[in-house]
């Protein structure tokens, strides 16, 4: 006896049984407890086409069952051959009505009173909107209870405007996301151009602080440039004193901050300067060049 083969056959049979059980569970709400017979289901669906909402729901149930058993391609051919009295859109509307009769009892009550309104809701709104209405939410500015009170034309107009706004909002969201991506890419390029690749060596939470330090550094050089632009031999004594005091003030503030850092972080060794500011920023190089062109001749500090 070939036990591996028997085991394989048994497993395949279990899978087939599970698939059949799942299929039967899926179509059960639409079968009225009767076994499937293709011809009988077609005739039952056709006999209910031209009657009330309840019959439309019953027709939709049979059509759902028919589609589940025959498959979508064969179902389309079946509609063309056996249901020439209705369009494919009408057939699918019946199926949607049948679906809400099973899944959305409040929507079913509305559809029983006004089938065209229920179909309008189903045609324009998505499943999430339908569920929101079923649970008492507001969609397109109205509740499910209010749908019953307004004229069908007004309802359809509200729904169309709502759908248009949703679609436009989605378009705008896509555009905004695209613009945001481009902006981030441009900012990254600017960052690289201004700060160089060195900034990526810092953690993300430190990078903003690095940018602020760069800004402060540039402001300091702007102050020094302003001082350098003064004709120190011809300017008034009062102006020279103000310029000199500014230099002293900058120095005093810097030393206070330096001492605060040293007190807060005694674990950091008192090492030599990093030369970061002298090496990284073009502004420093320009300043050194200017001083050389001016014939200063004195060595300049990196900071």
Phi and psi restraints in degrees (value plus and minus 20) as a CYANA .aco file:
   2 UNK   PHI    -110.3   -70.3
   2 UNK   PSI      71.9   111.9
   3 UNK   PHI     -85.1   -45.1
   3 UNK   PSI     -61.9   -21.9
   4 UNK   PHI     -76.8   -36.8
   4 UNK   PSI     -60.4   -20.4
   5 UNK   PHI     -86.5   -46.5
   5 UNK   PSI     -63.0   -23.0
   6 UNK   PHI     -81.8   -41.8
   6 UNK   PSI     -61.9   -21.9
   7 UNK   PHI     -82.7   -42.7
   7 UNK   PSI     -62.4   -22.4
   8 UNK   PHI     -83.7   -43.7
   8 UNK   PSI     -64.9   -24.9
   9 UNK   PHI     -82.2   -42.2
   9 UNK   PSI     -59.1   -19.1
  10 UNK   PHI     -85.1   -45.1
  10 UNK   PSI     -62.5   -22.5
  11 UNK   PHI     -85.0   -45.0
  11 UNK   PSI     -61.0   -21.0
  12 UNK   PHI     -84.9   -44.9
  12 UNK   PSI     -57.7   -17.7
  13 UNK   PHI     -86.8   -46.8
  13 UNK   PSI     -58.4   -18.4
  14 UNK   PHI     -82.2   -42.2
  14 UNK   PSI     -62.3   -22.3
  15 UNK   PHI     -83.5   -43.5
  15 UNK   PSI     -63.1   -23.1
  16 UNK   PHI     -83.2   -43.2
  16 UNK   PSI     -60.9   -20.9
  17 UNK   PHI     -85.4   -45.4
  17 UNK   PSI     -60.4   -20.4
  18 UNK   PHI     -86.2   -46.2
  18 UNK   PSI     -60.4   -20.4
  19 UNK   PHI     -85.3   -45.3
  19 UNK   PSI     -60.7   -20.7
  20 UNK   PHI     -85.1   -45.1
  20 UNK   PSI     -60.5   -20.5
  21 UNK   PHI     -83.8   -43.8
  21 UNK   PSI     -61.5   -21.5
  22 UNK   PHI     -84.8   -44.8
  22 UNK   PSI     -61.3   -21.3
  23 UNK   PHI     -83.2   -43.2
  23 UNK   PSI     -64.9   -24.9
  24 UNK   PHI     -84.5   -44.5
  24 UNK   PSI     -56.1   -16.1
  25 UNK   PHI     -86.3   -46.3
  25 UNK   PSI     -57.1   -17.1
  26 UNK   PHI     -85.7   -45.7
  26 UNK   PSI     -62.5   -22.5
  27 UNK   PHI    -111.6   -71.6
  27 UNK   PSI     -28.6    11.4
  28 UNK   PHI     -71.9   -31.9
  28 UNK   PSI     -62.4   -22.4
  29 UNK   PHI     -84.6   -44.6
  29 UNK   PSI     -34.0     6.0
  30 UNK   PHI    -130.5   -90.5
  30 UNK   PSI     -14.4    25.6
  31 UNK   PHI    -126.4   -86.4
  31 UNK   PSI     -30.8     9.2
  32 UNK   PHI      37.6    77.6
  32 UNK   PSI       3.2    43.2
  33 UNK   PHI      56.2    96.2
  33 UNK   PSI      -8.5    31.5
  34 UNK   PHI    -119.6   -79.6
  34 UNK   PSI     132.2   172.2
  35 UNK   PHI     -91.5   -51.5
  35 UNK   PSI     139.7   179.7
  36 UNK   PHI     -99.3   -59.3
  36 UNK   PSI     108.0   148.0
  37 UNK   PHI    -157.8  -117.8
  37 UNK   PSI      96.2   136.2
  38 UNK   PHI     -75.8   -35.8
  38 UNK   PSI     -71.0   -31.0
  39 UNK   PHI     -83.3   -43.3
  39 UNK   PSI     -60.6   -20.6
  40 UNK   PHI     -86.5   -46.5
  40 UNK   PSI     -59.1   -19.1
  41 UNK   PHI     -86.0   -46.0
  41 UNK   PSI     -61.2   -21.2
  42 UNK   PHI     -81.3   -41.3
  42 UNK   PSI     -66.9   -26.9
  43 UNK   PHI     -85.7   -45.7
  43 UNK   PSI     -58.6   -18.6
  44 UNK   PHI     -84.4   -44.4
  44 UNK   PSI     -60.1   -20.1
  45 UNK   PHI     -87.7   -47.7
  45 UNK   PSI     -63.0   -23.0
  46 UNK   PHI     -83.6   -43.6
  46 UNK   PSI     -56.2   -16.2
  47 UNK   PHI     -88.4   -48.4
  47 UNK   PSI     -32.0     8.0
  48 UNK   PHI    -130.7   -90.7
  48 UNK   PSI     -12.2    27.8
  49 UNK   PHI     -85.3   -45.3
  49 UNK   PSI     -66.6   -26.6
  50 UNK   PHI    -120.2   -80.2
  50 UNK   PSI       2.8    42.8
  51 UNK   PHI    -127.8   -87.8
  51 UNK   PSI    -178.7  -138.7
  52 UNK   PHI     -91.5   -51.5
  52 UNK   PSI    -198.1  -158.1
  53 UNK   PHI     -77.1   -37.1
  53 UNK   PSI     -61.9   -21.9
  54 UNK   PHI     -79.7   -39.7
  54 UNK   PSI     -60.3   -20.3
  55 UNK   PHI     -88.8   -48.8
  55 UNK   PSI     -55.3   -15.3
  56 UNK   PHI     -82.3   -42.3
  56 UNK   PSI     -60.2   -20.2
  57 UNK   PHI     -84.2   -44.2
  57 UNK   PSI     -64.1   -24.1
  58 UNK   PHI     -82.9   -42.9
  58 UNK   PSI     -61.6   -21.6
  59 UNK   PHI     -80.2   -40.2
  59 UNK   PSI     -65.2   -25.2
  60 UNK   PHI     -80.8   -40.8
  60 UNK   PSI     -57.4   -17.4
  61 UNK   PHI     -80.2   -40.2
  61 UNK   PSI     -65.9   -25.9
  62 UNK   PHI     -85.9   -45.9
  62 UNK   PSI     -56.3   -16.3
  63 UNK   PHI     -87.0   -47.0
  63 UNK   PSI     -58.7   -18.7
  64 UNK   PHI     -81.6   -41.6
  64 UNK   PSI     -63.9   -23.9
  65 UNK   PHI     -82.9   -42.9
  65 UNK   PSI     -64.6   -24.6
  66 UNK   PHI     -79.8   -39.8
  66 UNK   PSI     -65.0   -25.0
  67 UNK   PHI     -84.1   -44.1
  67 UNK   PSI     -60.1   -20.1
  68 UNK   PHI     -83.7   -43.7
  68 UNK   PSI     -56.1   -16.1
  69 UNK   PHI    -103.1   -63.1
  69 UNK   PSI     -58.5   -18.5
  70 UNK   PHI    -109.2   -69.2
  70 UNK   PSI     -44.1    -4.1
  71 UNK   PHI      69.5   109.5
  71 UNK   PSI     135.0   175.0
  72 UNK   PHI     -82.3   -42.3
  72 UNK   PSI     -67.4   -27.4
  73 UNK   PHI     -80.1   -40.1
  73 UNK   PSI     -68.1   -28.1
  74 UNK   PHI     -85.8   -45.8
  74 UNK   PSI     -52.9   -12.9
  75 UNK   PHI     -83.4   -43.4
  75 UNK   PSI     -61.3   -21.3
  76 UNK   PHI     -80.4   -40.4
  76 UNK   PSI     -62.5   -22.5
  77 UNK   PHI     -86.8   -46.8
  77 UNK   PSI     -56.6   -16.6
  78 UNK   PHI     -84.3   -44.3
  78 UNK   PSI     -60.6   -20.6
  79 UNK   PHI     -81.0   -41.0
  79 UNK   PSI     -64.9   -24.9
  80 UNK   PHI     -84.7   -44.7
  80 UNK   PSI     -58.3   -18.3
  81 UNK   PHI    -102.1   -62.1
  81 UNK   PSI     -62.6   -22.6
  82 UNK   PHI    -124.8   -84.8
  82 UNK   PSI     -31.8     8.2
  83 UNK   PHI    -149.8  -109.8
  83 UNK   PSI      33.7    73.7
  84 UNK   PHI     -88.0   -48.0
  84 UNK   PSI     -35.4     4.6
  85 UNK   PHI     -90.6   -50.6
  85 UNK   PSI     -41.3    -1.3
  86 UNK   PHI    -146.0  -106.0
  86 UNK   PSI     131.9   171.9
  87 UNK   PHI     -96.5   -56.5
  87 UNK   PSI     145.1   185.1
  88 UNK   PHI     -83.1   -43.1
  88 UNK   PSI     -56.2   -16.2
  89 UNK   PHI     -82.3   -42.3
  89 UNK   PSI     -61.6   -21.6
  90 UNK   PHI     -84.1   -44.1
  90 UNK   PSI     -61.4   -21.4
  91 UNK   PHI     -79.6   -39.6
  91 UNK   PSI     -63.6   -23.6
  92 UNK   PHI     -90.8   -50.8
  92 UNK   PSI     -50.9   -10.9
  93 UNK   PHI     -83.7   -43.7
  93 UNK   PSI     -61.8   -21.8
  94 UNK   PHI     -79.8   -39.8
  94 UNK   PSI     -60.7   -20.7
  95 UNK   PHI     -87.0   -47.0
  95 UNK   PSI     -57.3   -17.3
  96 UNK   PHI     -88.9   -48.9
  96 UNK   PSI     -57.8   -17.8
  97 UNK   PHI     -82.7   -42.7
  97 UNK   PSI     -59.3   -19.3
  98 UNK   PHI     -85.1   -45.1
  98 UNK   PSI     -57.5   -17.5
  99 UNK   PHI     -86.3   -46.3
  99 UNK   PSI     -62.9   -22.9
 100 UNK   PHI     -90.9   -50.9
 100 UNK   PSI     -46.5    -6.5
 101 UNK   PHI     -86.1   -46.1
 101 UNK   PSI     -45.4    -5.4
 102 UNK   PHI    -109.4   -69.4
 102 UNK   PSI     -61.4   -21.4
 103 UNK   PHI    -120.2   -80.2
 103 UNK   PSI     -44.0    -4.0
 104 UNK   PHI    -151.7  -111.7
 104 UNK   PSI      65.8   105.8
 105 UNK   PHI     -82.1   -42.1
 105 UNK   PSI     -55.3   -15.3
 106 UNK   PHI     -87.3   -47.3
 106 UNK   PSI     -60.8   -20.8
 107 UNK   PHI     -84.1   -44.1
 107 UNK   PSI     -53.7   -13.7
 108 UNK   PHI     -83.4   -43.4
 108 UNK   PSI     -60.7   -20.7
 109 UNK   PHI     -82.2   -42.2
 109 UNK   PSI     -61.0   -21.0
 110 UNK   PHI     -83.1   -43.1
 110 UNK   PSI     -65.7   -25.7
 111 UNK   PHI     -83.3   -43.3
 111 UNK   PSI     -52.2   -12.2
 112 UNK   PHI     -84.8   -44.8
 112 UNK   PSI     -51.3   -11.3
 113 UNK   PHI    -104.0   -64.0
 113 UNK   PSI     -61.0   -21.0
 114 UNK   PHI    -166.8  -126.8
 114 UNK   PSI      76.1   116.1
 115 UNK   PHI     -84.4   -44.4
 115 UNK   PSI     -57.0   -17.0
 116 UNK   PHI     -84.5   -44.5
 116 UNK   PSI     -55.5   -15.5
 117 UNK   PHI     -88.0   -48.0
 117 UNK   PSI     -62.3   -22.3
 118 UNK   PHI     -82.2   -42.2
 118 UNK   PSI     -62.0   -22.0
 119 UNK   PHI     -85.9   -45.9
 119 UNK   PSI     -59.3   -19.3
 120 UNK   PHI     -79.8   -39.8
 120 UNK   PSI     -63.3   -23.3
 121 UNK   PHI     -81.2   -41.2
 121 UNK   PSI     -64.2   -24.2
 122 UNK   PHI     -89.6   -49.6
 122 UNK   PSI     -53.7   -13.7
 123 UNK   PHI     -92.6   -52.6
 123 UNK   PSI     -54.4   -14.4
 124 UNK   PHI    -119.1   -79.1
 124 UNK   PSI     -58.0   -18.0
 125 UNK   PHI    -108.6   -68.6
 125 UNK   PSI     134.0   174.0
 126 UNK   PHI    -109.0   -69.0
 126 UNK   PSI     157.0   197.0
 127 UNK   PHI     -82.4   -42.4
 127 UNK   PSI     -56.8   -16.8
 128 UNK   PHI     -82.8   -42.8
 128 UNK   PSI     -60.5   -20.5
 129 UNK   PHI     -85.7   -45.7
 129 UNK   PSI     -61.7   -21.7
 130 UNK   PHI     -81.1   -41.1
 130 UNK   PSI     -64.1   -24.1
 131 UNK   PHI     -84.2   -44.2
 131 UNK   PSI     -58.4   -18.4
 132 UNK   PHI     -83.1   -43.1
 132 UNK   PSI     -63.8   -23.8
 133 UNK   PHI     -82.5   -42.5
 133 UNK   PSI     -62.4   -22.4
 134 UNK   PHI     -80.1   -40.1
 134 UNK   PSI     -53.5   -13.5
 135 UNK   PHI    -110.9   -70.9
 135 UNK   PSI     -11.2    28.8
 136 UNK   PHI      73.7   113.7
 136 UNK   PSI     -10.6    29.4
 137 UNK   PHI     -96.7   -56.7
 137 UNK   PSI     154.0   194.0
 138 UNK   PHI    -129.3   -89.3
 138 UNK   PSI     101.4   141.4
 139 UNK   PHI    -147.1  -107.1
 139 UNK   PSI     114.7   154.7
 140 UNK   PHI      38.0    78.0
 140 UNK   PSI       7.9    47.9
 141 UNK   PHI      60.5   100.5
 141 UNK   PSI      -9.9    30.1
 142 UNK   PHI    -159.3  -119.3
 142 UNK   PSI     136.1   176.1
 143 UNK   PHI    -118.4   -78.4
 143 UNK   PSI     150.9   190.9
 144 UNK   PHI     -84.3   -44.3
 144 UNK   PSI     -55.7   -15.7
 145 UNK   PHI     -85.5   -45.5
 145 UNK   PSI     -56.1   -16.1
 146 UNK   PHI     -93.9   -53.9
 146 UNK   PSI     -44.3    -4.3
 147 UNK   PHI     -77.5   -37.5
 147 UNK   PSI     -58.4   -18.4
 148 UNK   PHI     -87.6   -47.6
 148 UNK   PSI     -40.4    -0.4
 149 UNK   PHI    -115.9   -75.9
 149 UNK   PSI     -38.3     1.7
 150 UNK   PHI    -119.0   -79.0
 150 UNK   PSI     133.6   173.6
 151 UNK   PHI     -81.0   -41.0
 151 UNK   PSI     130.4   170.4
 152 UNK   PHI     -79.7   -39.7
 152 UNK   PSI     -59.0   -19.0
 153 UNK   PHI     -83.8   -43.8
 153 UNK   PSI     -62.8   -22.8
 154 UNK   PHI     -85.3   -45.3
 154 UNK   PSI     -58.2   -18.2
 155 UNK   PHI     -82.1   -42.1
 155 UNK   PSI     -67.0   -27.0
 156 UNK   PHI     -83.4   -43.4
 156 UNK   PSI     -57.7   -17.7
 157 UNK   PHI     -85.5   -45.5
 157 UNK   PSI     -62.6   -22.6
 158 UNK   PHI     -80.8   -40.8
 158 UNK   PSI     -63.6   -23.6
 159 UNK   PHI     -86.3   -46.3
 159 UNK   PSI     -59.6   -19.6
 160 UNK   PHI     -84.5   -44.5
 160 UNK   PSI     -63.7   -23.7
 161 UNK   PHI     -83.9   -43.9
 161 UNK   PSI     -60.0   -20.0
 162 UNK   PHI     -82.0   -42.0
 162 UNK   PSI     -67.7   -27.7
 163 UNK   PHI     -81.7   -41.7
 163 UNK   PSI     -59.9   -19.9
 164 UNK   PHI     -83.4   -43.4
 164 UNK   PSI     -63.3   -23.3
 165 UNK   PHI     -84.5   -44.5
 165 UNK   PSI     -61.5   -21.5
 166 UNK   PHI     -81.9   -41.9
 166 UNK   PSI     -67.6   -27.6
 167 UNK   PHI     -82.4   -42.4
 167 UNK   PSI     -62.2   -22.2
 168 UNK   PHI     -84.4   -44.4
 168 UNK   PSI     -60.7   -20.7
 169 UNK   PHI     -82.4   -42.4
 169 UNK   PSI     -59.7   -19.7
 170 UNK   PHI     -86.2   -46.2
 170 UNK   PSI     -59.3   -19.3
 171 UNK   PHI     -82.7   -42.7
 171 UNK   PSI     -66.2   -26.2
 172 UNK   PHI     -83.3   -43.3
 172 UNK   PSI     -57.4   -17.4
 173 UNK   PHI     -82.3   -42.3
 173 UNK   PSI     -63.4   -23.4
 174 UNK   PHI     -81.8   -41.8
 174 UNK   PSI     -62.9   -22.9
 175 UNK   PHI     -84.7   -44.7
 175 UNK   PSI     -62.6   -22.6
 176 UNK   PHI     -83.5   -43.5
 176 UNK   PSI     -60.6   -20.6
 177 UNK   PHI     -83.8   -43.8
 177 UNK   PSI     -59.8   -19.8
 178 UNK   PHI     -85.7   -45.7
 178 UNK   PSI     -64.7   -24.7
 179 UNK   PHI     -83.1   -43.1
 179 UNK   PSI     -57.6   -17.6
 180 UNK   PHI     -83.8   -43.8
 180 UNK   PSI     -61.2   -21.2
 181 UNK   PHI     -82.5   -42.5
 181 UNK   PSI     -62.9   -22.9
 182 UNK   PHI     -84.9   -44.9
 182 UNK   PSI     -60.8   -20.8
 183 UNK   PHI     -83.1   -43.1
 183 UNK   PSI     -63.8   -23.8
 184 UNK   PHI     -81.5   -41.5
 184 UNK   PSI     -60.1   -20.1
 185 UNK   PHI     -85.0   -45.0
 185 UNK   PSI     -61.3   -21.3
 186 UNK   PHI     -84.9   -44.9
 186 UNK   PSI     -61.5   -21.5
 187 UNK   PHI     -83.7   -43.7
 187 UNK   PSI     -58.6   -18.6
 188 UNK   PHI     -83.1   -43.1
 188 UNK   PSI     -60.3   -20.3
 189 UNK   PHI     -85.9   -45.9
 189 UNK   PSI     -62.8   -22.8
 190 UNK   PHI     -81.9   -41.9
 190 UNK   PSI     -62.1   -22.1
 191 UNK   PHI     -80.0   -40.0
 191 UNK   PSI     -64.6   -24.6
 192 UNK   PHI     -84.9   -44.9
 192 UNK   PSI     -60.2   -20.2
 193 UNK   PHI     -86.7   -46.7
 193 UNK   PSI     -60.7   -20.7
 194 UNK   PHI    -100.1   -60.1
 194 UNK   PSI     -66.9   -26.9
 195 UNK   PHI    -123.3   -83.3
 195 UNK   PSI     -33.7     6.3
 196 UNK   PHI      58.2    98.2
 196 UNK   PSI     157.1   197.1
 197 UNK   PHI     -88.6   -48.6
 197 UNK   PSI     -32.3     7.7
 198 UNK   PHI     -82.1   -42.1
 198 UNK   PSI     -47.9    -7.9
 199 UNK   PHI     -84.9   -44.9
 199 UNK   PSI     -46.1    -6.1
 200 UNK   PHI     -91.9   -51.9
 200 UNK   PSI     -30.6     9.4
 201 UNK   PHI     -93.6   -53.6
 201 UNK   PSI     -35.2     4.8
 202 UNK   PHI    -116.1   -76.1
 202 UNK   PSI     132.6   172.6
 203 UNK   PHI     -84.4   -44.4
 203 UNK   PSI     132.7   172.7
 204 UNK   PHI     -73.1   -33.1
 204 UNK   PSI     -58.4   -18.4
 205 UNK   PHI     -89.9   -49.9
 205 UNK   PSI     -38.8     1.2
 206 UNK   PHI    -111.0   -71.0
 206 UNK   PSI     -38.5     1.5
 207 UNK   PHI     -86.0   -46.0
 207 UNK   PSI     -56.3   -16.3
 208 UNK   PHI     -83.7   -43.7
 208 UNK   PSI     -60.2   -20.2
 209 UNK   PHI     -84.6   -44.6
 209 UNK   PSI     -58.7   -18.7
 210 UNK   PHI     -80.2   -40.2
 210 UNK   PSI     -63.4   -23.4
 211 UNK   PHI     -81.2   -41.2
 211 UNK   PSI     -61.3   -21.3
 212 UNK   PHI     -86.3   -46.3
 212 UNK   PSI     -56.9   -16.9
 213 UNK   PHI     -84.8   -44.8
 213 UNK   PSI     -58.7   -18.7
 214 UNK   PHI     -82.7   -42.7
 214 UNK   PSI     -62.3   -22.3
 215 UNK   PHI     -82.1   -42.1
 215 UNK   PSI     -65.3   -25.3
 216 UNK   PHI     -81.6   -41.6
 216 UNK   PSI     -60.2   -20.2
 217 UNK   PHI     -81.4   -41.4
 217 UNK   PSI     -64.3   -24.3
 218 UNK   PHI     -83.9   -43.9
 218 UNK   PSI     -58.4   -18.4
 219 UNK   PHI     -84.9   -44.9
 219 UNK   PSI     -57.4   -17.4
 220 UNK   PHI     -82.3   -42.3
 220 UNK   PSI     -64.7   -24.7
 221 UNK   PHI     -86.7   -46.7
 221 UNK   PSI     -52.8   -12.8
 222 UNK   PHI     -82.0   -42.0
 222 UNK   PSI     -60.1   -20.1
 223 UNK   PHI     -84.6   -44.6
 223 UNK   PSI     -63.1   -23.1
 224 UNK   PHI     -87.5   -47.5
 224 UNK   PSI     -55.9   -15.9
 225 UNK   PHI     -83.2   -43.2
 225 UNK   PSI     -60.3   -20.3
 226 UNK   PHI     -81.4   -41.4
 226 UNK   PSI     -60.1   -20.1
 227 UNK   PHI     -86.9   -46.9
 227 UNK   PSI     -61.6   -21.6
 228 UNK   PHI     -83.6   -43.6
 228 UNK   PSI     -48.3    -8.3
 229 UNK   PHI     -95.3   -55.3
 229 UNK   PSI     -31.0     9.0
 230 UNK   PHI     -97.3   -57.3
 230 UNK   PSI     114.9   154.9
 231 UNK   PHI     -98.1   -58.1
 231 UNK   PSI      79.3   119.3
 232 UNK   PHI     -88.8   -48.8
 232 UNK   PSI     -41.5    -1.5
 233 UNK   PHI    -106.3   -66.3
 233 UNK   PSI     -48.7    -8.7
 234 UNK   PHI    -124.3   -84.3
 234 UNK   PSI     -37.1     2.9
 235 UNK   PHI     -87.5   -47.5
 235 UNK   PSI     137.8   177.8
 236 UNK   PHI     -87.4   -47.4
 236 UNK   PSI     136.3   176.3
 237 UNK   PHI     -79.3   -39.3
 237 UNK   PSI     -59.2   -19.2
 238 UNK   PHI     -82.8   -42.8
 238 UNK   PSI     -62.1   -22.1
 239 UNK   PHI     -86.0   -46.0
 239 UNK   PSI     -61.5   -21.5
 240 UNK   PHI     -83.4   -43.4
 240 UNK   PSI     -58.9   -18.9
 241 UNK   PHI     -83.7   -43.7
 241 UNK   PSI     -61.0   -21.0
 242 UNK   PHI     -83.7   -43.7
 242 UNK   PSI     -63.2   -23.2
 243 UNK   PHI     -83.4   -43.4
 243 UNK   PSI     -63.5   -23.5
 244 UNK   PHI     -84.0   -44.0
 244 UNK   PSI     -61.3   -21.3
 245 UNK   PHI     -84.5   -44.5
 245 UNK   PSI     -53.6   -13.6
 246 UNK   PHI     -82.9   -42.9
 246 UNK   PSI     -64.2   -24.2
 247 UNK   PHI     -79.3   -39.3
 247 UNK   PSI     -65.0   -25.0
 248 UNK   PHI     -83.8   -43.8
 248 UNK   PSI     -60.3   -20.3
 249 UNK   PHI     -83.2   -43.2
 249 UNK   PSI     -64.3   -24.3
 250 UNK   PHI     -80.4   -40.4
 250 UNK   PSI     -64.0   -24.0
 251 UNK   PHI     -83.0   -43.0
 251 UNK   PSI     -64.4   -24.4
 252 UNK   PHI     -84.0   -44.0
 252 UNK   PSI     -63.8   -23.8
 253 UNK   PHI     -82.2   -42.2
 253 UNK   PSI     -61.9   -21.9
 254 UNK   PHI     -83.4   -43.4
 254 UNK   PSI     -62.0   -22.0
 255 UNK   PHI     -87.9   -47.9
 255 UNK   PSI     -55.8   -15.8
 256 UNK   PHI     -82.2   -42.2
 256 UNK   PSI     -65.0   -25.0
 257 UNK   PHI     -85.0   -45.0
 257 UNK   PSI     -59.6   -19.6
 258 UNK   PHI     -80.4   -40.4
 258 UNK   PSI     -64.0   -24.0
 259 UNK   PHI     -87.6   -47.6
 259 UNK   PSI     -55.3   -15.3
 260 UNK   PHI     -84.4   -44.4
 260 UNK   PSI     -61.8   -21.8
 261 UNK   PHI     -85.2   -45.2
 261 UNK   PSI     -64.5   -24.5
 262 UNK   PHI     -82.3   -42.3
 262 UNK   PSI     -57.4   -17.4
 263 UNK   PHI     -91.7   -51.7
 263 UNK   PSI     -56.4   -16.4
 264 UNK   PHI     -95.3   -55.3
 264 UNK   PSI     -50.2   -10.2
 265 UNK   PHI    -147.8  -107.8
 265 UNK   PSI      48.2    88.2
 266 UNK   PHI     -88.1   -48.1
 266 UNK   PSI     -34.0     6.0
 267 UNK   PHI     -92.2   -52.2
 267 UNK   PSI     -39.6     0.4
 268 UNK   PHI    -104.6   -64.6
 268 UNK   PSI     103.2   143.2
 269 UNK   PHI     -84.8   -44.8
 269 UNK   PSI     130.6   170.6
 270 UNK   PHI    -101.4   -61.4
 270 UNK   PSI      54.5    94.5
 271 UNK   PHI    -108.7   -68.7
 271 UNK   PSI     158.3   198.3
 272 UNK   PHI     -88.8   -48.8
 272 UNK   PSI     148.6   188.6
 273 UNK   PHI     -81.9   -41.9
 273 UNK   PSI     128.3   168.3
 274 UNK   PHI     -97.5   -57.5
 274 UNK   PSI     -36.8     3.2
 275 UNK   PHI      44.2    84.2
 275 UNK   PSI      -6.7    33.3
 276 UNK   PHI     -76.6   -36.6
 276 UNK   PSI     -70.1   -30.1
 277 UNK   PHI     -91.2   -51.2
 277 UNK   PSI     -52.7   -12.7
 278 UNK   PHI     -93.2   -53.2
 278 UNK   PSI     -54.1   -14.1
 279 UNK   PHI    -111.0   -71.0
 279 UNK   PSI     -48.4    -8.4
 280 UNK   PHI    -111.9   -71.9
 280 UNK   PSI     -50.8   -10.8
 281 UNK   PHI    -123.9   -83.9
 281 UNK   PSI     108.0   148.0
 282 UNK   PHI     -78.9   -38.9
 282 UNK   PSI     -50.1   -10.1
 283 UNK   PHI     -79.3   -39.3
 283 UNK   PSI     -59.0   -19.0
 284 UNK   PHI     -84.4   -44.4
 284 UNK   PSI     -63.6   -23.6
 285 UNK   PHI     -81.7   -41.7
 285 UNK   PSI     -60.8   -20.8
 286 UNK   PHI     -82.9   -42.9
 286 UNK   PSI     -58.5   -18.5
 287 UNK   PHI     -85.9   -45.9
 287 UNK   PSI     -64.2   -24.2
 288 UNK   PHI     -80.5   -40.5
 288 UNK   PSI     -62.9   -22.9
 289 UNK   PHI     -82.5   -42.5
 289 UNK   PSI     -62.5   -22.5
 290 UNK   PHI     -81.6   -41.6
 290 UNK   PSI     -63.1   -23.1
 291 UNK   PHI     -85.0   -45.0
 291 UNK   PSI     -58.6   -18.6
 292 UNK   PHI     -86.4   -46.4
 292 UNK   PSI     -62.7   -22.7
 293 UNK   PHI     -84.2   -44.2
 293 UNK   PSI     -49.0    -9.0
 294 UNK   PHI     -95.7   -55.7
 294 UNK   PSI     -28.4    11.6
 295 UNK   PHI      60.1   100.1
 295 UNK   PSI       6.6    46.6
 296 UNK   PHI     -81.7   -41.7
 296 UNK   PSI     -70.3   -30.3
 297 UNK   PHI      57.2    97.2
 297 UNK   PSI     -34.2     5.8
 298 UNK   PHI    -106.0   -66.0
 298 UNK   PSI     123.7   163.7
 299 UNK   PHI     -84.1   -44.1
 299 UNK   PSI     120.3   160.3
 300 UNK   PHI    -125.2   -85.2
 300 UNK   PSI     125.0   165.0
 301 UNK   PHI     -96.8   -56.8
 301 UNK   PSI     130.9   170.9
 302 UNK   PHI     -84.2   -44.2
 302 UNK   PSI     -47.5    -7.5
